[in-house]
Amino acid sequence: MFDGAIMRRRTIIIIASCLAILAAVLPLIAIAVYARHKAVEDENRHLVEYANWTLERATGNIGMVEGVFRRLEREGRHGCGAAHIARMRQLTVDTQPVDEIGYFVDGKLACTSWGTVDRAVAIGSPDTRLPGGIGIHLNVRPIVTSGGTVHALSRGDHNILMEPERVVDVLPDTKMTLGVATLDGKVLSTSGPAQPDLVARIAGQGGSGRWKNQMFVSAEQNGLRAFAITDRALVEARIDRHLWYLVPIGVAISAALVGLVLWLSRQRLSPRKEL
């Protein structure tokens, strides 16, 4: 009988020890899992916000370009007279995304907002088109003004030159790459370096998820697909920030549970319980 009591006490002590260990460890594990989940969720929400802002800015800028086309079509501007050139120059100055306006006669550039052209430049076929009928010629070099490559947006007898940077003019608050593409996968602009394979994948398919050490999301509207890409290192930084205030809570819960286990085990091992 005495040996049986010793065995019962030993069993209670072993069970209590195991429960105390679990009570100490499980809350901290749960805190770590929750911190990671919350960090991924917060970073994904952050990327969604910037993808939507980028899409809003891109559609807004291209909408202004489309507005210039509508004005020129409504006014019925033709030829390369002084009034037409002056009007193109005025619209170029007044419309922020527009860098230059050109007018074509029989498919050949005749004049721009800077004046007449002495070189016959064919308008060519666009690389892609937007739903509003605007053709986009990607990465062309201006004939009249020297400089880097631009995108030429064309409709009717006019085209409009726009720097690729104007498509993505959102300033992020963390390290990320923003970009805009058409729904057929043609990349219009990116705000910084990114893996070419990943950019091509997002531009062609959209969606959201993880790719190697990158996170990405995309948003679509009016024939455009905007996307945001960031490094998963930012998720780890978010985890650290969450752990700063979650770990003390986990420690407090662990301490409370361990104390409860010890109190219950002492109650069970008390002489009164034994009797």
N, C-alpha and C positions, 0 to 999 in steps of 0.2 A: 504493500500500500504506500509505503514511504517512497519506494522507487517510482511508483506511478505518479505521485505528486511532483517529484523531481522532473519526470519526463514531460508532465503537463506544463510546468514552469518553463522548461527549456523550449518547448514548442511555442509557447506564448512569446517568449523573448525573441525567437527566430522570426516568427510572423511579424512581431512589432518592429523588429529591425528592418525587415524587407519593406514593410509599409512606410517606415520612416524614410528609407532611401528613396522609394517611389514618390513620396510626398515632397521630398526635397528636390528631386530631379525633374519630375513630370511638368510642374508649372513652368520651370525655366525652359524646357524643351518646347512647350506650347507657346511661350512668349517668343522664342526664336522663330518658330514656324510662322506665327502671326506677323511678326515684324517683317519677314521676307515677303509674305503674301501682301501685306499693306504697302510695302515699298514698291513692289511690281505694279500693284493697282494704281498707286499714286503717280508713278512715272508714266504708266500707260495713259492715264487721264491727262497728264501734262502734255504728252505728245499729241493726243487727240485735240486738245485746245489749240496747239500751234498749227497742226495740220488744217484745222478749220479756219483759223485766222489767215493762214497762207492762201487757202482756197478763196476766201472772201476777198483778199487783196488782189489776187490774180484775176478773178472774174470781174472785179471792179475796174481794174486797169484796162483789161481787154474790152470791157463794156464802154469805157470812155473812147477807146479807139473805134469801136463800132459806131458810137455816136458821131464821131468825125466823119465816117463814111456816110452816115445818113444825112448829115448836113450838106455835104458836097453833092450827094445825089439829089436832095430836095432842091438845092439851089441851081442845079443843072449846069455846073461849071464845066466848060469845055475849052480846048485850045490852050495856048501858052501866052495869052495876053497878060498885060501888067496887072489887071484886076484879079485874074485867077491866081497868079503867082503870089500876089499880096494876100489874098484870102488864105492860101495854103500856109503862108508864113505866119499869118495871124493865128490860125488854128494850131500850128506847131508850138507857138509861144504860149498860147492859152491852155493847152492840154498837156498836163504833166508827163504822161507816159510816152508822148509822141516826140521823136527826135527829128524826123524829117518826113515830108509828104512828097510823093512822086506822082506824075501824071503820064499815062501811056497812050500813044496813038498807034493803032494797028499792032498792038503787042510790043511796041518799042518805047523806051523811056524818052519822053520829049522835054520835060522840064520838072523841076522840083521846087520846093518852098524856098530854095536858094537861088533859083533862076533857071535859064534854059540850059540844056545839056548838049554838048557838041559830040557826044559818043552815042551810038545806037546800041542800047542795052535791051535785050529781050527779057520779057517778064518771066518766061519759063513756067514750068509746072510746079505747083506747090508740093511740099513734102507731106502735108496733112491738111485737113480742113476741120473747121469748127462747125457746130450745128447752124450758126447764123449765116453760113455761106462764106465765111472768111477763110481764105487760103493762107497757110503759113509756110514761108520759105525759111528754112532753118539755117542759121550761121552763114549769112551772106556778108560780103564786104561792100560798104557804101562806095559808090562810084564818085560822087561829087565831093563828099567829105571823107577825109582819110580817118583811119581809126581801127578799132577792133571789130570783130564780127558782131552782127546784129541779126535780129529776126525781122523779116519783111512780111507784113500782113497785107493781103491784097483783096480787093473786092471791086468789081467793075473796072473802071479805067484808072483807079488810084491805088497806090500802095502806101503803107505807113511803116517806117522803120522804128524799131523799138529795141533798146538794149535788153539783153536777157536778164540782167540784174533787176530790171523794173518789174519783171514777173514775180520775183521772190524778194519783196522789200519789207519783210518782217524781221525784227531784231529779237532773237530769242534771249531769255534770261539765264539759260544754261547752255552747255556745249551740246549742240545738235546740228544736224544738217537738214535743211528744208528744201523741197523741190516741187516742181510742177511739171506734169506731162499731159499729153492728150490721151484720150481713152484708147487709141490704137498703139500706145507705147512709145510715142515720140517725146523725148525729154526736152522741155523748153528751157529749164534753168534749174540749177542747184545753188544753194548758198555757201557750200563748202565741200571739202573732200568727202567721198563716200566710196564704198566698195562698188565697182562698176557692175559686178554680177548682181548685187543686191538692188542697185538702182534700176537695172534693166528688169529685174523680176517685179519690183513694185510698180514700175511704169506700165508693164504689160498686164499684170494681174490684179494689182491693188491688194487690199486686205490688210491684216495686221498680224503681228507675231514676233518670233525671235529667229534670228539667222546668225549662227556662230556666236559671236560676242556682241551682237547688235540687237536692238529692239526697234520696231518700226510700226507705224500706223499710216493709213491713208484715208482720204475723203474725196468724194466725187460730186461734181455739179457742173451743169452747162458745158459738157464736153471736156472738162478738165479734171485731172486727178492730182491732188496735192498730197504730199507725204512728209513725214518727219521721222528722222532716224537718230538714234542716240546709242551711246556705248553702255553696256550693262554695268560698267564701273559706277555709273551714277546711281544705279539701283543699290549697289553695295554701300554707297555713301548714305543713301536714304535709310538703309537698314541700320547703320550705325547711329543715325539721328533718332530713329524710333527706339532703339535699344537703350539710349540714354535715359529715357523716361519710363520704358516698360520693364527693364530689369529690376529696379527697386520695387515695383509692384509685384513682380514674380518672386523676388526674395521674400517679401512680406507674406505672400500667400504660402510659400514653401515653409517659412518659419511657423506660420499659424497651423498648417497641416501637421508638421512634425510635432509641434507642441500638443496638438490634439491626440495624435497617435501615442505619444509618451504618457499623456494623462490617462487615456483609456487603458493602456497596458499596465500602468501602476495601479489603477483601480482594480483591474482583473487579478493582479498579483498580490493585492492587499490581504492581510490575515482574515478580514471579514469575509472576502470572497472565497478564500481557501476553506474557511469553516462552512 
